[in-house]
Amino acid sequence: MDDRLLELRRAWECSGSLEDEVAYLRTRVQVGDLPTSRLELAAYCGDEGANLALENPDLAAVCPRYQAMLEASGDDFAAWFVGVSHWGRRAALEATLHCLRLVRSDAALAYPGAQALYSTFMDWCRGHDPRRGAECLTMAKALFGQLEAGLVPVESESFLWTLASATTLCFREGRLWEGTPQLVAQHASCGVETDANEEAESLVLRVVSAALSVWALTGD
């Protein structure tokens, strides 16, 4: 790591100040350690330091259509999720994985075929083997059929809908299926446990956006 960058990181870690974080993030971009697109994504996810570190912190200039959707819909997780796709398939995949982790349940994975699809999908996420992708689509289509026929236990529906939707989200010729991000968002919100002080959709948005922001700034 560049000596100047290392010094700035240590200063931020010691002080914890927003000013030091902004200086560190801006320098990371300047020396090529952090792509500007990742900084933009972190800002879109609500990271204050990333937002201030942008030379132009107006997110409407970064992602006008999706930011307008987000502002118009408040805590609409589906609108936010669609906005993530502006930063590419990998960002959408990371958001999808966090949705799955949030609603994962052992009971749902015990449903016939669910564990196999989940394991195969996670294998693909780690290695992006095209053969694993084809297997995922085949299993997801079968699961969709069972869900649509009402054959899945009610308590397992949210996770399995999220899993099947997440799979098709990642394997439609590299593009997002129209309506599929909304399916992932809808079922992830239905499957999360929350309390009376916070709406499920707001909770999912808060947790997934925070996790994606960390990935944007530190992930590979």
RAKA-V642379 format. One record per backbone hydrogen bond with DSSP energy under -0.5 kcal/mol. NH is the residue of the N-H (numbers start at 1). CO is the residue of the C=O. E is the energy in kcal/mol with one decimal. If there is no record, write none. Layout:
((NH	CO	E) (NH	CO	E))
This chain:
((6	2	-2.8) (7	3	-2.3) (8	4	-2.1) (9	5	-2.4) (10	6	-2.3) (11	7	-2.1) (12	8	-2.3) (13	9	-2.8) (14	10	-2.1) (15	11	-2.3) (16	12	-3.4) (21	17	-1.8) (22	18	-2.5) (23	19	-2.0) (24	20	-2.1) (25	21	-2.8) (26	22	-2.6) (27	23	-1.9) (28	24	-2.2) (29	25	-1.9) (30	26	-2.2) (31	27	-2.4) (32	29	-1.0) (33	28	-2.4) (34	28	-1.4) (38	35	-0.7) (39	35	-1.6) (40	36	-2.5) (41	37	-2.2) (42	38	-2.4) (43	39	-2.0) (44	40	-2.5) (45	41	-1.8) (46	43	-1.6) (47	42	-2.4) (48	46	-0.6) (51	47	-2.2) (52	48	-2.3) (53	49	-1.9) (54	50	-1.1) (57	55	-0.5) (59	57	-1.0) (61	58	-1.6) (62	58	-0.8) (63	59	-2.9) (67	63	-2.6) (68	64	-2.1) (69	65	-1.6) (70	66	-2.4) (71	67	-2.7) (72	68	-1.9) (73	69	-1.4) (74	70	-0.9) (77	75	-1.0) (80	76	-1.9) (81	77	-2.9) (82	78	-2.4) (83	79	-1.8) (84	80	-1.4) (85	81	-0.7) (85	82	-1.0) (86	83	-1.7) (87	84	-2.2) (88	85	-1.9) (92	88	-1.9) (93	89	-2.5) (94	90	-2.4) (95	91	-2.2) (96	92	-2.2) (97	93	-2.6) (98	94	-1.9) (99	95	-1.7) (100	96	-2.3) (101	97	-2.4) (102	98	-1.7) (103	99	-1.5) (104	100	-1.2) (109	105	-2.0) (110	106	-1.1) (111	108	-1.5) (114	111	-2.3) (115	109	-0.9) (115	111	-0.6) (117	113	-2.1) (118	114	-2.8) (119	115	-2.9) (120	116	-2.4) (121	117	-2.8) (122	118	-2.5) (123	119	-2.2) (124	120	-2.3) (125	121	-2.3) (126	122	-1.6) (127	123	-2.2) (128	124	-4.0) (130	128	-0.5) (132	129	-0.8) (133	129	-1.6) (134	130	-1.9) (135	131	-1.7) (136	132	-2.3) (137	133	-2.1) (138	134	-2.0) (139	135	-2.3) (140	136	-2.8) (141	137	-2.4) (142	138	-1.5) (143	139	-2.1) (144	140	-2.7) (145	141	-1.9) (146	142	-1.6) (147	143	-2.4) (148	144	-2.9) (149	145	-1.4) (150	147	-1.3) (151	146	-2.6) (152	146	-0.5) (156	153	-1.8) (157	153	-0.7) (157	154	-1.1) (158	154	-0.5) (160	156	-2.1) (161	157	-3.1) (162	158	-2.2) (163	159	-2.9) (164	160	-2.6) (165	161	-2.6) (166	162	-2.6) (167	163	-2.0) (168	164	-1.8) (169	165	-2.1) (170	166	-1.3) (170	167	-0.5) (171	167	-0.9) (172	175	-0.6) (173	171	-1.4) (175	172	-2.7) (180	177	-1.6) (181	177	-0.7) (183	179	-1.6) (184	180	-2.5) (185	181	-2.6) (186	182	-2.8) (187	183	-2.5) (188	184	-2.3) (189	185	-2.1) (190	186	-1.6) (191	187	-1.6) (192	188	-0.8) (198	195	-1.4) (203	199	-2.3) (204	200	-2.6) (205	201	-2.2) (206	202	-2.5) (207	203	-2.7) (208	204	-2.7) (209	205	-2.2) (210	206	-1.6) (211	207	-2.1) (212	208	-2.5) (213	209	-2.1) (214	210	-1.8) (215	211	-2.0) (216	212	-2.6) (217	213	-1.6) (218	214	-1.9) (219	215	-2.9))
